Amino acid sequence: MARKPLSSELRLPMPIWDLPVRLFHWLLPVLIVTSYVSVKTDRMTLHFLSGYAMGALLIFRIVWGFVGSDTARFSRFVRSPRAAWQHAGHVFRREPDNEVGHNAAGGLMVLVLLALLVVQVVTGLFTNDDSTLEGPLMKFISKELSDRLYRVHDINFKLIALGGMAHIAAVGAYALFKGQDLVRPMINGRKRLPAATPAPAMVHPVLALVIALVAAGIMFVIARVL
C-alpha cells in the first residue's frame, strides 16, 4: 500500500485564535452570569454596569470581525444556513479536526448569539423597572415603548440562555462523538493541524486595545453623558 505524503500525516500546533477573541469568548459568559445573578439578587447597579461592559465587548467584537485576525473575521466563517446544516449532520462522524477557526455550524451559532446579545444590550438601554431605575436612553422614548422593550429584554434573555446551553451541548458532542477538543484551542489559542495548512494571519493586539478603548468610551458616553 502506498504511503501517504508526510504533509498529510504530520500535525503541528498552529496559532488559531488571537488573544482578543479568546478574552471576548471567556469574559462574555462571566458578564451574562453576572447580569442574571444581579437581577435575581436585586443588585441593579451591578446589572447596569455588567450591561455596559457587555455592550463594550460587543462593539469591540463586531469591529474586530471586520479588521481583526483571519479567524475572527466574519468573512472567514460566515457561511450559508445550508452549509451549517450539512456540517451539523456530521456530528456523529468521528474524524480529525482540520478546521482553521469556526466551522460552518459554529460560525452560524456565533452570529445568532451575537445578534441576541446585541438585542439584549440595546433593549436594556431603553428599559425601566417602574420604580427608580431606568436605562440611560429611556428618556428618548415613551414609557409605553420602554415597557415593550422591557418585555423583549426579558424574553430575549431566555433565548440567550437556550443559545448558551446549545453551545455547551455542541462542544460536548464534538468531544464525545467526533473526538475533537474545541475548548483547549480557545484557552491557549493553538490547534494541531496538518502541517501543510496555511497559518491564519494575526493582527497585532495593539489594534485590539485601541478598538476596545474606543468601545468602552462609546458605552461611557451612552451611560453617563447622553
C-alpha angles and dihedrals in degrees: 000000000000114000116240117246113273091239090063093052105039115084120193132186110260132184107253110155121044121221095256092057092047093049090049091049094054100035094053097064089046089057092044091054091044091053092050096046093045091055093047091049094043094242096141097164088060089045092057093045090052089050093051090050090049090051091053091049092051093049088051094048094049092051091043087054088068104034104022134094119313097261092047095055120102090220088063100053109018108106136159122288087243091058090048092051092049091050092048088054089066095057092112093050111101107222140138118275107248097159117125099211126332119002119225095270093043091049091054091049090052091054093048093049092046090051092050092048092049089053090049095052096042095049090046091058090060102039133100136195098223088250132061102319126080137159116265093248097045091098090067095062138045123273090243093056090045090055090051091051089050089058090050088048091054096046093043092057089060089054090050090052090051091048091050092051090048089052092051091046091051092051089050092048092052090051095045103039106023098032091231122141108212095168102063095056089052088055103043098020094233136106132184107244135166109290092240093058111116111240115241117247114254123211118222111264091230088076089052090052091052092050091047092052091049090048091051089049091053092052091046090054091049093048101040111016110038 
